[in-house]
Amino acid sequence: MDSPAVIRRLHEHRMWANRQLLDAAGPLSPEQLRQTFAIGQGSVWKTLCHLYAAEYVWLAALEGDEDPLTPGDARGQLPGNQTGEGAMSSLAELRTRWEELEGRWRSFLDRVTAESLERMVHKRSTSSGAGRSHGTREVDVLLHICTHAQYTTAQLVNMLRQLGCERLPDVMLISLARSEAAEAAS
């Protein structure tokens, strides 16, 4: 498997894991969605919105927008506080927007080549060195998005566990691979 194919596989897993998280959060009450935790972004809802926002702004940066903003967020917020939460009011709306974003991601990932992975992507930071523009190789941005998603997914699963969810989402890449193999065999 070549580098672009590995990158596409990691992002396919990220998108699949996002759907597992949304499915797991579906049965939660509004109170449970917004229950405060001392991890992640502070609640299941805010952490899901943060995952969406990160994927949105990084895709915009990969597409050439050096200072992207998630719809509903405002300039002048505290660094790292852009969550995309302002534009959405329900899991159904978040799911719809995430499905649309997945389509844009798939289109972008279909165009990734070994050469494009070496190009520099410029983005203004909202966290470390807030306000400063950084240039980063496309491959590192694409890997960052997946490692950020894994880290944040672990926080979400921990919150779901603390909420007493009976069926925690199985978000491991090996689980995706095994389900694909089972589906292909049937």
Disulfide bonds with the S-S distance in Angstrom:
none
